[in-house]
């Protein structure tokens, strides 16, 4: 019996692109991680991967998870200078099919496959079996996708551009900070604050409100180092980041009825390390007035799996 050819998987983000090959059982191998900015196009990156990591057995199809809205199997990445056309990629590499999916749809599809070692609960962990789930990823950008049960054992991913919703304020202090940020940009989205660029923006806005002299935004590493060193403004910025992330996560939990769990899948919560206060996160997550009792029953967790996007893509390829 001839073994089926593997599928090429690519999880393409603004900072990193991750490649792998997937077999018919949904297992992936030959993982390669590259900097997206090192290549002028996805075709160039794929060619490099196939030349350096893949032997004689070449894939016959590809599934690409892309950080941006997919229209007619094409996308322009939100946080990188790549235009990707599935038909052009198929023609370039002689592939039968090339399918583009939202990158967080792939992450969401991975959620039912995560084991206890692949997640770190934030609070109590009692998800409803086969309840709807949400993945939210504060990283280079802010990815959002839902996962809902389909039939007795299947799953349906619900992609979207939820990271670009308008960021809400729940306190006067948050409203003042967002007002400062609106002087810089016409739309303060959730991604503007809850991403790698967001923590420096919060830190700088708080400095403005406190009358500090104008200064360039310090990088996230510098803000975190200052907070760990006792800097009051940096500490407030980190705390506000956690609060606003919890607010948006709670909104998504209500929108999807995510009784199966809300998962933080981006790099920023891990990046915060000991500055991420789980009690503070849960308190704000549940702060929804008459719906607070409902939110208390919805579990939250950080994703610890090294490659959730590839894991989800491998499941999609197997399906």
N, C-alpha and C positions, 0 to 999 in steps of 0.2 A: 504494500500500500504506500502510495506517495504521500509524504508528509506535506501539509499545506504550507505555502510560503508565509513568512512572517509579515506582520504589518509594521510600518514605520510610525512611531509615535513621536510627537514633538510638543512640548509644553513651552510656549513662547511668551516670555514676559518682557517688560521694559528693561530689566537688568540682566536676567539670565534666560537662556534657552536650554531646555533639557531634552535630550534625545534618548530613545530606546527602541528595541524591537520587541514585539509582542507575539506570542503564539496563540493557537486556537483555543487554548484553555484559559487565556487571560493572564498568563504570566509574562513578565517583561524582563529583559536582560540587556547587556551591552549599553549601560547607561553612560552618557557623556553630557557634561554640563559646560556650556561655553558662555562668554559674555556676548550678549546680543549686539552691543556696539562694535564688536570686533569684526562684524560682517556687514557688507553693504546691502545684502538681501537674504531672504530665507533660502533661495536657491543656492547661494554661495555657502551658507551654513550647512545645508543638507549635503551638498557635494563633499564638503570637508568631513562630515561625519561618516558618510558612506565610504570614503577613501581611507579613513584612519581606523574606524571601529568595526566595520562590517566586512566579512570575508566573501566567499564565493556566492553564498546564499543571499540574494537580494530580495527586498520586500516587493510585493505586488500591489500594495495599496498603502495609503497613509491617512492618519487622522491627526490634525494639527489643532491644538488648543491655543487660542489667540486672545491676547488682552485687548479686546475692543469689540464693538458691535459687528456681527457678521451679517452681510446682506448679499444674497445671490452667490454664496460661497466665496465672497471676497471680503477683505478687511484692510483698513489702514490702522496700524497699531496706535493706541492712544498715547503711549509713553515711549515710543521708539519710531525711527524713521524708516519703517518697512511697509510697503504695500504688498499684500499677499493675495494671489489669485489661484484658487484651487485648480482650475483647468490648466493654467500655465505651468504650475508645479507638476501636474500629472504628465503633461506633454514633455517637459524637460527631462524627467527621469523615467519615462516609459511605464508609468503606474496605471493600473486599471481605474482606480478612483482615488481622489483626494478630497477628504471631507474636513471642513473647518467648523470648529465648535468654540463657543466661548470658554475661556480658560477656567472660569469658576464653575461652569457647568461640569467640567471634568472633575474639579475638586469635589463638588457636591455629589457626583456619582460615586466617588470613593468612600463617602461617609459610612454606608452600611458595611463596608469591608474592613473598617478599622477595628483592630483588637484593643484590649485594655492597655497594652503597651504603646499603642499609637495615639493615645489621647491623655490629657491631664485635666481631670474634672475641676471646674471652678464652682465650688459648692457641692451640694449633694448630687448624686448621679442616679436618677431613676427615670430613664427615658421610656416613653410609651412604645411598645413593640410596633414597628412599622408606622410610627407616627411621622408626619412631615418633618423635614430637617432643613436647616439653613446653614450655608457656609458664608462667612464674611472674612475678607482677607485684607487687613491693613498692612501693606508692604510698600512696594514702589508706587502703586496706586491703591485703590480700594475696590476689590472684587466682591461681588455678591451673586449668589445663585441659590435657588431652592431645589429641594428634592421631595417629590410626593409619591406615595405608593400608587402603582398601576397594576390592577388585578391582584391575584393572590400572592404573587412573588416578584413581580417586576417593579421597576422604578422609572419615573419620568422626571427628567431634569427641567428646571424652569430658569433659563438664563435671562439676563437683563443687564441694565446699566444702573443698578441701584446705588453704586458708589457715587453717582453724580446727582443724587437728590439734594435738595437744599438742607443744609445742616441746621438743626433746631437748637435753640437755647432754652434751658430750663431755669436758669438763675439770672439775676441782674448782672453778675460778674461775667457770665458767659455771653450775655447780650452785648455788654460793653466791648468784650474782646472781638466778637464777630463784627461789631460796628467798625472797629479799627481795621479788620481784615477787608471789609468792603471798600475801604479807601484804596486798596491795592487792586482788587479784582471786582468785576461786576456781579459775580455769582460765587458765593462762598458755599461750595458743595461739601458733602461729607468727605470726599477724597482730598479736597484742599487742606483739610486739617488731620484726617485720620489716615495718614500715609507717611512715607519717609520725609516728605517736604513739610508735613504738617506740624511736627513738634517744634522745629525752629520758628515757624510762623507764629505759633502760640506763644512761645518764649519772647519773641520780639514784640508782639502786641501787648503782652503784659508789661514789658519794660516801658512801652510808650505810655500806657495808662498810669504807671507809677512815676512818671516824670523823669525816667532815666535818659541820659544823653543818647541821641541817635547813634546806632552802631549797626554794622552789617549783621545779618542773621548768622548766629553760630550754628554749626552743623549739629545733627542729632547727637553725635558722640559727645560733643562739648556740652550740650544741654544736660545729658545724662550724667556726665562727670561732675558738672556743677551741682546737680541735685544731690548726688551722692556725697558731695563735699559740704552740703548744708546750705547752698545758695537758695534763698527763699523764693525768688522769682522762678528759677528753674524747677523747684519743687512744686510750685503752683501750676506751672505749665504741664508737668507730667501728670499731676492729679487731674487737671482739666481734660487732658487727652484721654485718660481712663474713663472719666465721667461721660464724655461725649461719645466715646466708643460704646459704652454700655447703653446709652440712650438710643443710639442707632440700632444696636443689636436687639434691644427690647422692642423697638418699632417693627423690626423684621420678624421677630418672634410672633408678634400680634398679627402681622400681615399674612404670614404663612400658617398660623396656628401650629407652630413648630414644636409639638409635644415630643417629637423624637430627638430634639436637641438643637441648640445653636452652637456652631463650631467656629472658633477663631482660628483661621487657617493661614494668615499672613505672618510675615516675619517680625512685625513690630512688637506684639505682645511678648514674644520670647526675647526680643532685643531689650525691652525694658527690664527684664530679669526681676530682681528683688524689688524694683520700684513699682511693679505691677501689683496692686493691692486687690486680692480676690474678694475680700469683704466689701471694699468700696465699689468694685465692679458690680457685684450682685445687688447691693443696696440701690444703686442707680438703675440697674437693669429692671428691677422689680417696681420702681417708682412710677407707676402708671395709674394712680388714683383708684377708681373702681375696678380696674383690671389687675391690680397688684396681686390679688390672691391667685389669679390665673397664671401670671408670670412666675410666681413662686414655684409652681409645679413644672416649669419648663427648665430642663437642665442645660448647663453651658459647659464648654470644655475648650481647651487649646488642642490643636492637632500637633502631634509629635512625629508623625510619619514623615520620613525624609522627602518622599516624592509623591504626595497625594494626587497631584495632577496626572502623573504617569500612571498611577494606580487606577484612577478613574478612566483614563483613556484606554487602558488595557481591558477594562470591563466593557466599555463601549465597543471596542474592536471585537471582542468575543461575542457580543450580542449581534 
